[in-house]
Amino acid sequence: MSTPTLMQSFWYGVRHPMKWLRDLCGGEAAFPLVVLFGLNAVDELDRTAFGILLPEIRDAFGIDIQTALSLVALSSVAALALQVPIAQYADKTNRIPLVVFGALAWGFFSGMTGLATGLILLTVARSGSALGKAVIDPTHNSLIADYYPIETRSRVYSFHRAANAVGAFVGPLSAGLLAYYFDWRVPFLVFVIPTVIFAVLATRLHEPTRGKWERHATGASQEIIDTEEESPSFAESWRTAHKVKSLQRIWWSLPFLATSLIGFVTLAALLYEQKFNLDERARGVAAAVAEPFALVGLVIGARIATRRFIGNVKGLIRFVASIAVVSSVASAGFAFAPNVYVAVALNCVISATLAIIGPGVLAALSLAIPPRARATGFAIGSLWVIPGLAILPVIGWIADNWSIEVGMLVMIPMFLIGSLILRSVADVIDDDIAQVWQSAAARSEVLYERRQGTTNLLLLRGVEAGYDNRTVLHGIDLHLDEGEVVALLGTNGAGKSTLLKSISGIVEADRGAIVLDGRDITHAPPNEIASLGIVQMPGGQGVFGSLTVKENLELAGWTNRRDSAGVAAATAEVLEMFPVLAERLGSPAANMSGGQQQMLALAMSFVMRPKVLLIDELSLGLAPVVVGQLLPIVRRMADDGVTVVLVEQSVNVALTVADRAYF
């Protein structure tokens, strides 16, 4: 069966729009995509209107180009700074109310722009209107990845991105005409209406299950696919995102790419006015003419991404980076265009090329960022844009003192540098995607086995970790059952202690998955892992020397402080096991012998009632008689259901208590 041409696909969409949308979404409901498209488009109306009417706004408030660009930078900083807390909230709770509230908030501030009577009020209004971008980028991208299958993401991201082109077409045109016939304030008041309409429609959306399509891709059962993972804390999301190598390289490119793009859009409107003497109506038409080409770029980009680069994300990234270079060359031509017709033509090329870049990068990153931290992963990049925005006032100063053309030319090298960094993402993207799938598969495996009644509690798959960019652990696979004692044997430097630290979070794993009872803890911080029931007893340093024995035991009960009766009972029981501790409750731990300190450390672990106990060198430096007193307590804890991982150099000691051993 032959593949339909671009025109055939276009006319099919015109004749059967609902069926075309359903096919676009891979058979899933198109309503969420349409609503998110509308919200993205109405936010673009406000932003593009401000850009095209900047000359009138500048004259109304009596500011120069440097001040105007400073205002643009300030509002951009507000949008970027808000993205991370908004994204963290989105990763932890229902995203739909956030989408609705964000739309109403930015609609309010858009209307305030039209009512501003002074520069301070205008600055507040523009900073508030930045809520649109602050909400849309993390929440919309995350929702789309959870609404629609993996194989459709290039298409749906392109469709969502088309809203920017539609808004950038309708925005300048309608803003220019309304300002020409009425006043520059009128468009900002009018744009509140469609924003409210789409916000009301958004209340009908349902919250999708996070990461279900990644679990579906691993062949998990429907029950596991529909089981949403526990939301991560901000610290865990932050640590998770910073381990995605492709995301790190994207962040490095953003100060160069975003700053040059924001500066170009702002200076383009001023260039139309100063060089070609276009009024607000003509500028609106000139800007709007370029936007249909953005739609063309989106369609072409989506076709190329879904056909030529399906299953080849590395090739997609390299293609997108090459397109970015083409865009930078066209930007240089725009700055020195001899007439308005050449300028508009080059702007059309720029719009088409830029439209290809965004969806390709988003589709790739949606596969490389773990679903639990997807909103945060998309948003952290916003912080990397902020340093680049400091250059905008400098570019404005150059435009004031030399010319707008020179100011534009300064941004070209920045865009080229960003494009080259973006291209380097191709070197690591496949590894990041494999990491996401490995983690999803590991979680599914534990959840499935636990629901089948098995005792599998802790699972490690492909764990890699080390220090100072030197890998110590290479692809560690390990599973531990509930109530099992597993010994890790080997010489010094084999990585036994590093493995324990990776499980407890003291050393963050670079790759692989560590799953506790179906919950991914690979990148969770140590304090959160401890609260989940994993306790590490470090060799020879498991007590607080300046505290008394009693205070050490009380401190151990902190994680179970809501069950004071249980803590008291466990403390009394462990003091019966170790009478020497009961005799020295008031003594500082530092004054006790090494064997007594090890008893206290084990007693503290007993009081904490962990799910998993990690013991590093239990017998280190201890007399055999002391070791003989400690091992029965380890066995007792295992019989109570505690999973114990014991690192030992003494094979005899380890095999005395262990059910299994790894060498």
C-alpha positions, 0 to 999 in steps of 0.5 A: 500500500502506497504512502499518501503524499503531503497534499493527500494527507492535507485534503484528507484532514480537511474532509475528515477532521475528527478522523484525522485527529483520531489517527494523529493521536494513535486512536486515543481521544483528541479532545485533550490535545485540542484543548492544550492546543487552544491554551497554547495558542491564546498564550501566544496571542498575548506574547506576539502582540506585545512584540509587534506593538513594542514601538507603540508601547515604547513611545507611550511610556517614553523608553529606549530600546535598552529599557524595552529589552530589559523589560522583555528580559525581566518578564522572561526571567519571571516565566523561567524562574516560576517553571521549576516550582510549577513543574515540581507541583505538577509532578506531585499532584493533579496537573489539570487544575494547574493548567486551568488556574495558570490560564486564568492567571495569565489571562488576568495579567494580559488584561492588566497590560492593556490597563497599565498606566505606568512603567511599574504596573506594566512590568508587573503585568508582563511578569504576571503574563509570563505565567502562561509560558511557566505553566504551559512548558512543564505541564503541557509537555508532560500531559501530552507524553502521558495522554498519547502513545510513544509512536505518535509523540512527534506528531502530537508535539508538532500539532501542539507546537502548531498552536504557537504558529497559529497564535503568532499568525493571529496575534500580530495580525489582530493586534496590529489591526485593533491597535491601528483602528483603536489603541494598542491597549485594546488587543490585550483586553480582547485576548482575555476572552478566548483564554477564559473559554479554553480554561473552562474547556480544560476543566473537562480534562481527566488526569492521565496515568504517568508513564503508562505508555513506557510501561506498555512498551515493556510489555507489562500487564494492564494492571501494572500499566494503570498503576501510577508510580509514587510522586517524587520529591523535589530533591529526587526529581532534581537528582533524576533530571541531572543524571540524564546526560542528553538533558544536561547538554540541552541545558548547556545549549539553552543560554545561547539558543533561547537568548538569540531567539528572544532577542531576534523576535523583539528586534525584528519588530523594531527593525520593521519600524525603523528601517522599513517605516512600517506602522502597527498594521503593516508590522502585524501583516509582515509578522503574520505572513511568516507564520503559515510557513511555521505550520509548513515546517511543523508538517514537514518536520513531523513527517520526517521525524515519524518516517525517516527517523522512527526508531532513530532518535540519534539521527533526529537530533542531528537533523534538528541541529542542522536545521538550527544552523540554517536558521542562524544563516537566515537570521543574518540575512534578515538583519541586512535585508535590502528591502521589506520583501526580502526581510519577510521572505527570510523571516518565512524561512526562519519560521519554517526552520524553527518550527522543525526544531522544537517538536523534534527535541521535545519528542526525543526528551519525552523518551529520555526523561523518566516519567516521574520527573518529566515536568521537572526535567522539562522545566529545569532548563528554564533556569539555564536560560536566565544567565543568557537573558542578561545579554539582552540589555547589552544587545539593546545597548548595541542597537541603541548606540550602533544599529539594530542590524549590528545588534542582530548580528551579535546574536548569530554566533550565540545561535551557532554555538547553541546548535553545535551543543544541541548536535552533541545530544545525539551522542548520548540520547540512545543511552538515556532512552535505554535507561528509562526503559530499564527502570520501567521494566524493573519497576514493573517486574517488582510490582508484578511479582509482589502482586503474585504473592512473591517475596521479592522486595529489592531489585537492582538492574544494571546499576552503575556508580562511582566517584569523580566520574570514575565508575566502580560498579558496572552493570550490577544485577541483584534481587533480594527477598523479604527476610533474606540475608545476602552476603557480599564477599570480596577483596578491598576495592571490589565495590561492596561498600559502594553498592551499599551506598548506592542502595542507601542513596549516599552515592547516587547511581549513574545508571540502572534501576534500584527498586524497593517494593515497586518504588524506584529509589535510584535517585532518591536522596538518602533521608527519603530512602531511610524513611522508606525503610532502608537503613545502613550500618557503616562499618566502625562508625555507626554511632554518634560518639558525643551522644550517650547510649540512651540518646543514640537509641532515642535518635534511632526511633525518630523515623518511627516517632509516630509510634512511640509505644512501638519504639519504646518496646523495641528499645526495651527488647534490644536492651535485654539482648545487649545488657551491657548497653543497659548498664551504660545508658548514660555513657557517651558512645565514644567512651565504649569499646569497638565491640560495644559501639558495634552492638549499639549500632546494631541496636539502633538498627533494630529500633528503627525497624527497617525493611532492608538493613545494609551492614558494612563489615560487621566483624571488622576489628572485633573479637570472635566472641563479640561477633558471636553475640551480634550474629544472632541479632542479625538472624533474629531481624531476618526472621522478623522479615527484615532483608539484610545485605551483609558486606564481609571479608570473612567468609566464615562469618558471612556464611554463618548467617547468610542464605546466599552469597555473591562473590 
